[in-house]
Amino acid sequence: MRKHAAWPWIRYGLGRLLQVTGLVVTLVAATAFFGTPSTIAMLRMMLAGVLLFLPGWLLARKDPRAG
């Protein structure tokens, strides 16, 4: 086994964690501000979710099982 075989899995796991966190933040923003006049606050919170999701997507694009 190679010495650095764990790093792809760590990168993949961190990417998936960021993706899920971003999705949860976006979901909470959509439900917490639904029907309220706080549109700017909702959009800022959704932007925070997107900014968490995108690096996670970039990190988790390559599945370590694929080689």
CORNORGI-V38662 format. One record per helix or strand of 2 or more residues. SS is the DSSP state (~ for helix, > for strand). FROM is the first residue (numbers start at 1). TO is the last residue. If there is no record, write none. Layout:
BEGIN
((SS;FROM;TO) (SS;FROM;TO))
END
This chain:
BEGIN
((~;5;32) (~;39;59) (~;64;66))
END
